[in-house]
Amino acid sequence: MTKANLLIAVVSDQLEERAVAIIREEGGGGVTILPARGLNFPEHKSFFGLGYRGLEKILLCVLDASRAEHAVERLNRELDLLQPFQGLAFCFKLDETGGIDVAAIRRYLEAGAHKKSNDADPVG
């Protein structure tokens, strides 16, 4: 039985397109993109000592577990997300998450729709 994970990536506005490309290359058929605004602690200082509240994007994608974990590794490595103020990427198992039809996600993944393709993603 295929296990599903929810990939979550928080990246700067400038890294959105590269992050989406990596997720797609790892088999993500669809990505939900939410606008966000980040605050850093300690606050990141910028021009004339003013605090920086950068524009960010939150990317969400359902993938099978191994693809999600590999995508997170690539995002962290290729976008340098492990450095301060760069963002973060991680994944959660969807096996016991309330409010989500996990059985439908499993059927979708087991049907082979998680393979690399440009087809529309009904889950994404």
C-alpha positions as a LaTeX table, in Angstrom:
\begin{tabular}{lrrr}
\hline
Residue & $x$ (\AA) & $y$ (\AA) & $z$ (\AA) \\
\hline
Met1 & 0.00 & 0.00 & 0.00 \\
Thr2 & 1.37 & 3.40 & $-0.99$ \\
Lys3 & 1.85 & 5.91 & 1.82 \\
Ala4 & 1.04 & 9.55 & 1.15 \\
Asn5 & 2.87 & 12.59 & 2.50 \\
Leu6 & 2.03 & 16.26 & 2.44 \\
Leu7 & 5.06 & 18.25 & 1.31 \\
Ile8 & 5.21 & 21.76 & 2.74 \\
Ala9 & 7.77 & 24.29 & 1.53 \\
Val10 & 8.08 & 27.91 & 2.62 \\
Val11 & 10.26 & 29.81 & 0.17 \\
Ser12 & 10.94 & 33.40 & $-0.78$ \\
Asp13 & 8.90 & 34.84 & $-3.61$ \\
Gln14 & 12.00 & 34.73 & $-5.84$ \\
Leu15 & 12.44 & 30.94 & $-5.33$ \\
Glu16 & 8.84 & 29.95 & $-6.07$ \\
Glu17 & 9.34 & 28.92 & $-9.70$ \\
Arg18 & 12.47 & 26.87 & $-8.95$ \\
Ala19 & 10.72 & 25.16 & $-6.02$ \\
Val20 & 7.68 & 24.28 & $-8.15$ \\
Ala21 & 9.98 & 22.90 & $-10.87$ \\
Ile22 & 11.75 & 20.64 & $-8.34$ \\
Ile23 & 8.43 & 19.38 & $-6.95$ \\
Arg24 & 7.16 & 18.64 & $-10.47$ \\
Glu25 & 10.40 & 16.84 & $-11.38$ \\
Glu26 & 9.90 & 14.65 & $-8.30$ \\
Gly27 & 6.40 & 13.65 & $-9.42$ \\
Gly28 & 4.15 & 16.35 & $-8.01$ \\
Gly29 & 1.19 & 16.65 & $-10.34$ \\
Gly30 & $-0.17$ & 19.76 & $-8.68$ \\
Val31 & 1.02 & 22.33 & $-6.19$ \\
Thr32 & $-1.13$ & 24.65 & $-4.10$ \\
Ile33 & 0.60 & 28.02 & $-3.67$ \\
Leu34 & $-0.34$ & 30.38 & $-0.85$ \\
Pro35 & 1.03 & 33.91 & $-0.43$ \\
Ala36 & 2.70 & 34.54 & 2.93 \\
Arg37 & 4.73 & 37.11 & 4.78 \\
Gly38 & 7.49 & 36.06 & 7.13 \\
Leu39 & 8.97 & 37.42 & 10.30 \\
Asn40 & 12.34 & 36.23 & 11.51 \\
Phe41 & 13.45 & 35.90 & 15.11 \\
Pro42 & 15.84 & 37.46 & 15.65 \\
Glu43 & 14.57 & 39.98 & 13.15 \\
His44 & 16.61 & 40.22 & 9.96 \\
Lys45 & 17.85 & 43.79 & 9.54 \\
Ser46 & 18.00 & 45.40 & 6.15 \\
Phe47 & 18.28 & 48.90 & 4.66 \\
Phe48 & 19.00 & 51.58 & 7.33 \\
Gly49 & 18.42 & 49.04 & 10.12 \\
Leu50 & 14.75 & 48.53 & 9.28 \\
Gly51 & 13.24 & 45.09 & 9.88 \\
Tyr52 & 12.62 & 42.87 & 6.89 \\
Arg53 & 9.28 & 41.19 & 6.36 \\
Gly54 & 9.83 & 39.36 & 3.12 \\
Leu55 & 7.23 & 38.08 & 0.73 \\
Glu56 & 7.10 & 34.31 & 0.80 \\
Lys57 & 5.13 & 31.47 & $-0.72$ \\
Ile58 & 3.86 & 28.34 & 0.99 \\
Leu59 & 3.79 & 25.38 & $-1.39$ \\
Leu60 & 1.66 & 22.32 & $-0.62$ \\
Cys61 & 1.70 & 19.05 & $-2.56$ \\
Val62 & 0.57 & 15.47 & $-1.91$ \\
Leu63 & 3.12 & 12.87 & $-3.01$ \\
Asp64 & 3.91 & 9.28 & $-2.14$ \\
Ala65 & 6.24 & 9.13 & 0.87 \\
Ser66 & 9.52 & 8.36 & $-0.90$ \\
Arg67 & 9.00 & 11.05 & $-3.57$ \\
Ala68 & 8.02 & 13.64 & $-0.95$ \\
Glu69 & 11.11 & 12.92 & 1.14 \\
His70 & 13.36 & 13.09 & $-1.92$ \\
Ala71 & 11.73 & 16.37 & $-3.03$ \\
Val72 & 12.31 & 17.86 & 0.44 \\
Glu73 & 15.97 & 16.84 & 0.30 \\
Arg74 & 16.35 & 18.47 & $-3.12$ \\
Leu75 & 14.54 & 21.64 & $-2.08$ \\
Asn76 & 16.71 & 22.02 & 1.00 \\
Arg77 & 19.92 & 21.33 & $-0.94$ \\
Glu78 & 19.30 & 23.08 & $-4.27$ \\
Leu79 & 17.56 & 26.16 & $-2.85$ \\
Asp80 & 19.92 & 26.34 & 0.14 \\
Leu81 & 16.97 & 26.34 & 2.54 \\
Leu82 & 19.03 & 25.16 & 5.50 \\
Gln83 & 20.80 & 28.53 & 5.67 \\
Pro84 & 19.34 & 31.30 & 7.87 \\
Phe85 & 16.48 & 33.35 & 6.37 \\
Gln86 & 16.15 & 31.10 & 3.29 \\
Gly87 & 12.99 & 29.14 & 4.07 \\
Leu88 & 12.23 & 25.53 & 4.92 \\
Ala89 & 10.83 & 22.33 & 3.44 \\
Phe90 & 9.42 & 19.31 & 5.25 \\
Cys91 & 6.71 & 16.65 & 4.93 \\
Phe92 & 4.02 & 15.02 & 7.07 \\
Lys93 & 2.47 & 11.58 & 6.80 \\
Leu94 & $-1.22$ & 11.71 & 5.83 \\
Asp95 & $-2.11$ & 8.29 & 7.22 \\
Glu96 & $-4.03$ & 9.51 & 10.25 \\
Thr97 & $-4.91$ & 13.09 & 9.39 \\
Gly98 & $-8.49$ & 14.14 & 10.07 \\
Gly99 & $-10.59$ & 15.82 & 7.43 \\
Ile100 & $-8.70$ & 14.35 & 4.48 \\
Asp101 & $-9.93$ & 11.37 & 2.46 \\
Val102 & $-6.72$ & 9.37 & 2.81 \\
Ala103 & $-8.26$ & 6.37 & 1.02 \\
Ala104 & $-8.89$ & 8.51 & $-2.08$ \\
Ile105 & $-5.32$ & 9.80 & $-2.00$ \\
Arg106 & $-3.99$ & 6.23 & $-1.73$ \\
Arg107 & $-6.14$ & 5.10 & $-4.68$ \\
Tyr108 & $-4.80$ & 8.03 & $-6.69$ \\
Leu109 & $-1.18$ & 7.22 & $-5.84$ \\
Glu110 & $-1.61$ & 3.48 & $-6.40$ \\
Ala111 & $-3.21$ & 4.12 & $-9.80$ \\
Gly112 & 0.12 & 5.47 & $-10.98$ \\
Ala113 & $-0.90$ & 9.11 & $-11.20$ \\
His114 & 2.13 & 10.01 & $-9.05$ \\
Lys115 & 4.51 & 9.21 & $-11.91$ \\
Lys116 & 6.20 & 12.11 & $-13.61$ \\
Ser117 & 3.70 & 13.58 & $-16.05$ \\
Asn118 & 2.08 & 16.82 & $-17.07$ \\
Asp119 & $-1.45$ & 15.44 & $-16.59$ \\
Ala120 & $-3.89$ & 17.34 & $-14.44$ \\
Asp121 & $-3.72$ & 16.43 & $-10.76$ \\
Pro122 & $-7.12$ & 15.95 & $-9.08$ \\
Val123 & $-5.54$ & 15.91 & $-5.61$ \\
Gly124 & $-2.90$ & 18.67 & $-5.97$ \\
\hline
\end{tabular}
